[in-house]
Amino acid sequence: MWSTARRILRHRNLLRTLTARELKARYRGSLLGYLWSLVNPLLLLVVYTFVFSTVFDPRDESIHPYGLFLVTGLFPWIWIQASWLEGAGSLLANAGLIRKAAFPAEVLPLVPVLANLVHFALALPVIAVAYAVYHGVYAGSISGPAALLLPAIVALQLPLVAGLALGFAALNAHFKDVRDLLANLLTLLFFMTPILYTVERLESYPLVRGAVVLNPFTPFAQAYQQTVFFGELPGLGLWLRMLAIGLVAWTAGAWLFERLSGTLVEAV
């Protein structure tokens, strides 16, 4: 597992080059270029704020403005979803590179992980401006110094995203329907993650609450909401859960990739 990490670190310049190429290719020929990374989250923020604060106004007064509460958990989720789906298909999409004996295949699934992390990072100023605008309207629900812990949460989420991206990529190279199954699983996991609601709203449904708590992304969603939306410091237990989940996800994904790496050339 750690040998995969060492190989990735050894080829970090290649990873940086491929990530930059991916970002440039995604916006090549577009009118706004990298500004789309700001426009897209801004549009999501406006739409969700209007729909869920005007058309559909939730009863839980503790999570107003609801649109801001929603995007606080939604943007980190988009990083996960896009990274895993794109990472799962990365080996098949670059079969020609994998067939070159000296090419480090483990770098490829991490390119979408880092590229989508850049998009997530570029979305954060949009959230910050939105909170500043709402500060005078919804006093008490706007984050403060606790939001400075955001990079630590992102750092703990990174091994979760990267580790499973490696595992899904190796599986999809051998079993071509893994990506389709993953897309359906992510839809289910989205509704089992406290993004649209808080865990406290599920007190009357113990079985559903238990499933939501066991969701590996739940502690990360709660940490983002506590630090950014509520302006609270996550408890030690939440930090330990995120650390444990990140380590387990990286270990499992890297182990699976190493286990299947010997047959990748034949599989793709």
C-alpha positions in Angstrom: 0.0 0.0 0.0 2.7 2.4 1.0 4.8 1.4 -2.1 2.1 2.9 -4.2 2.4 6.2 -2.2 6.1 6.1 -2.7 5.8 5.6 -6.5 3.3 8.5 -6.7 5.6 10.8 -4.8 8.5 9.7 -7.0 6.5 10.7 -10.1 4.9 13.8 -8.5 6.2 16.0 -11.4 4.5 13.8 -13.9 1.3 13.9 -11.8 1.5 17.7 -11.7 2.0 17.9 -15.5 -0.9 15.6 -16.2 -3.2 17.5 -13.8 -2.3 20.8 -15.5 -2.9 19.2 -18.9 -6.3 18.0 -17.7 -7.3 21.4 -16.5 -6.2 23.1 -19.7 -7.9 20.5 -21.9 -11.2 20.9 -20.0 -11.4 24.6 -20.7 -9.6 24.7 -24.1 -11.7 26.6 -26.6 -14.3 27.8 -24.0 -15.2 31.5 -23.9 -14.7 32.0 -20.1 -11.9 29.4 -19.5 -11.1 29.0 -15.9 -13.9 31.4 -14.9 -16.3 28.5 -15.4 -14.9 27.2 -12.1 -16.4 30.3 -10.4 -19.5 30.6 -12.6 -20.6 27.0 -12.1 -20.6 27.1 -8.2 -22.1 30.6 -8.3 -25.0 29.3 -10.5 -25.5 26.3 -8.1 -25.5 28.6 -5.2 -28.2 30.9 -6.7 -30.4 28.1 -7.9 -30.3 26.1 -4.6 -30.8 29.3 -2.5 -33.8 30.2 -4.6 -35.4 26.8 -4.8 -34.8 25.7 -1.2 -35.2 29.0 0.5 -38.1 30.4 -1.5 -39.9 27.6 -3.4 -39.2 24.9 -0.8 -38.5 26.3 2.7 -37.5 23.6 5.1 -38.9 23.6 8.6 -35.6 23.4 10.4 -34.9 27.0 11.3 -31.4 26.1 12.5 -30.1 25.7 8.9 -31.1 29.0 7.4 -30.1 30.2 4.9 -30.8 26.8 3.6 -29.1 27.3 0.2 -25.8 28.1 1.9 -26.2 25.1 4.2 -26.8 22.9 1.2 -23.8 24.0 -0.9 -21.5 23.7 2.2 -21.9 19.9 2.0 -22.6 19.7 -1.8 -19.4 21.1 -3.1 -17.1 18.6 -1.2 -19.5 15.9 -2.4 -19.1 17.0 -6.1 -15.3 16.6 -5.6 -15.8 13.0 -4.5 -18.4 12.1 -7.1 -16.5 13.6 -10.1 -13.1 12.2 -8.9 -14.4 8.6 -8.5 -16.4 8.5 -11.8 -13.6 10.1 -13.8 -10.9 8.1 -11.9 -12.7 4.8 -12.6 -12.5 5.4 -16.3 -9.0 6.9 -16.3 -7.0 3.7 -17.0 -9.2 2.6 -19.9 -9.1 6.1 -21.4 -5.3 6.1 -21.3 -4.7 2.5 -22.3 -1.9 3.6 -24.7 0.1 5.1 -21.9 -0.3 2.0 -19.6 1.1 -0.2 -22.3 4.3 1.7 -22.1 6.4 -0.4 -19.7 7.9 2.6 -17.8 4.7 4.5 -17.3 3.4 4.7 -13.7 -0.2 3.7 -14.1 -1.1 4.7 -10.5 -0.7 8.4 -11.4 -3.7 8.3 -13.9 -6.5 7.9 -11.4 -5.1 10.8 -9.2 -5.2 13.3 -12.1 -9.0 13.8 -11.9 -8.8 13.8 -8.1 -6.4 16.7 -8.1 -8.1 18.5 -11.0 -11.5 18.3 -9.2 -9.8 19.5 -6.0 -8.7 22.6 -7.9 -12.4 23.1 -8.9 -13.5 22.7 -5.3 -10.8 25.2 -4.1 -12.0 27.7 -6.7 -15.5 27.3 -5.5 -14.6 28.3 -1.9 -14.4 32.1 -2.7 -17.9 31.9 -4.0 -19.1 30.5 -0.7 -17.1 33.0 1.3 -18.6 36.0 -0.6 -22.1 34.5 -0.2 -21.6 34.2 3.5 -20.4 37.8 3.7 -23.5 39.0 1.8 -25.8 37.0 4.1 -23.9 38.1 7.3 -26.2 41.0 8.1 -29.4 39.0 7.3 -28.7 35.7 9.1 -26.5 36.7 12.0 -25.3 33.7 14.1 -25.3 31.2 11.2 -22.2 32.6 9.5 -18.8 30.9 10.0 -16.0 32.7 11.8 -12.5 31.6 12.8 -13.5 27.9 12.8 -13.5 28.1 9.0 -9.7 28.3 9.1 -9.8 24.6 9.8 -11.2 23.9 6.3 -7.7 23.0 4.8 -7.3 20.3 7.6 -10.7 18.8 6.6 -9.7 18.8 2.9 -6.4 17.2 3.8 -8.2 14.4 5.6 -10.6 13.9 2.8 -7.9 13.7 0.1 -6.7 10.1 1.0 -10.4 9.0 1.0 -10.9 10.4 -2.5 -7.5 9.3 -3.8 -7.5 5.8 -2.3 -10.9 4.8 -3.6 -10.2 6.4 -7.0 -7.2 4.0 -7.3 -9.3 1.0 -6.3 -12.2 1.8 -8.6 -9.8 2.5 -11.5 -8.2 -0.9 -11.2 -11.6 -2.7 -10.8 -13.1 -0.9 -13.8 -10.1 -1.9 -16.0 -10.9 -5.5 -15.3 -14.7 -5.3 -15.0 -16.1 -2.7 -17.4 -19.4 -2.2 -15.7 -17.9 -1.0 -12.4 -18.2 2.6 -13.4 -21.9 2.2 -14.1 -22.5 0.4 -10.8 -20.5 3.2 -9.1 -22.7 5.9 -10.6 -25.8 4.2 -9.1 -24.1 3.7 -5.8 -23.1 7.4 -5.6 -26.7 8.4 -6.2 -27.7 6.3 -3.2 -24.8 7.5 -1.0 -25.8 11.1 -1.8 -29.2 10.8 -0.2 -27.6 8.8 2.7 -25.2 11.7 3.4 -26.4 14.6 5.6 -26.2 17.2 2.8 -29.9 18.0 2.3 -30.6 17.6 6.0 -28.9 17.3 9.4 -28.4 14.0 11.3 -30.4 15.4 14.1 -33.5 15.4 11.9 -33.3 11.6 11.8 -33.8 11.0 15.5 -37.2 9.5 14.8 -35.8 7.0 12.3 -33.1 5.1 14.1 -32.4 2.6 11.3 -32.0 5.3 8.7 -29.9 7.4 11.1 -27.7 4.4 11.7 -27.1 3.9 8.0 -26.4 7.6 7.5 -23.9 7.6 10.4 -22.1 4.6 8.9 -21.7 6.4 5.6 -18.0 7.2 5.2 -18.6 10.7 3.9 -20.9 11.7 6.8 -18.2 12.9 9.2 -16.7 15.0 6.5 -20.0 16.6 5.6 -20.6 17.3 9.3 -17.2 18.8 9.7 -17.7 21.1 6.7 -21.1 22.2 8.0 -19.8 22.8 11.6 -16.7 24.8 10.6 -18.1 26.7 7.6 -21.9 27.1 8.2 -22.3 27.0 12.0 -18.9 28.4 12.9 -18.2 25.6 15.4 -15.1 23.5 16.1 -15.6 19.8 15.3 -15.1 17.6 18.3 -12.1 15.3 18.7 -14.3 12.2 17.8 -15.2 13.7 14.4 -11.5 14.4 13.6 -10.5 10.8 14.6 -13.3 9.3 12.5 -12.2 11.3 9.4 -8.6 10.3 10.0 -9.5 6.6 10.4 -11.8 6.6 7.3 -9.1 8.4 5.2 -6.4 5.8 6.2 -8.7 2.8 5.7 -9.8 4.1 2.3 -6.3 4.8 1.1 -5.0 1.4 2.4 -7.8 -0.5 0.8 -7.7 1.3 -2.5 -3.9 1.2 -2.9 -3.8 -2.5 -1.9 -6.5 -3.3 -4.5 -4.6 -1.3 -7.1 -1.3 -3.1 -6.3 -3.1 -6.5 -6.4 -4.5 -5.9 -9.8 -1.6 -3.9 -11.3 0.1 -7.0 -12.7 -2.7 -7.6 -15.2 -3.6 -4.0 -16.1 -1.9 -4.2 -19.5 -3.9 -7.2 -20.5 -7.1 -5.8 -19.0 -7.1 -2.5 -20.9 
